[in-house]
Amino acid sequence: MAERILVSSGTPFEAVAGYSRAIRVGDVIHVAGTTATDSDGNVLAKGDAKEQVRIIFGRIEKALVEAGGSMSDVVRTRMYATRGYDCDDIMAAHGEVFSQIRPAATLVVVRELVNPEMLVEVEVEALVQS
């Protein structure tokens, strides 16, 4: 079995829920669902889905780098939005990061996330070169 490298964001929620911000097994990095929150769980960029996505991708990039990868290694994104009318802004923010990388991407509108101020949650998978 390949070594498991766990990446933590340092929030208390990881221990409570039993998850890692990201995990690398072999050449694959999985980044858990990520929202635009600070280390205390306060939602950032309230009401602005596009800015929340930008914050989220910053947090995801940090986790990928800590696991030995980068945004250019991303092969799959999954985005969950709570408001259908934000989808154009969410896709635009995704395009700002991935226009040249072009991972497989999914965008789904859901009823709600854990906190109603969270407008978007994103998870990614990356494949890194050994």
Buried (B, 14 or more C-beta within 10 A) or exposed (E): EEEEBEBEBEBEBBEEEEBBBBBBEEBBBBBBBBBBBEEEEEBBBEEBBBBBBBBBBEBBBBBBEBBBBBBEBBBBBBBBBBBEEBBEBBBEBBEEBBEEEEBEBEBEBEEEBEEEBBBBBBBBBBBBEE
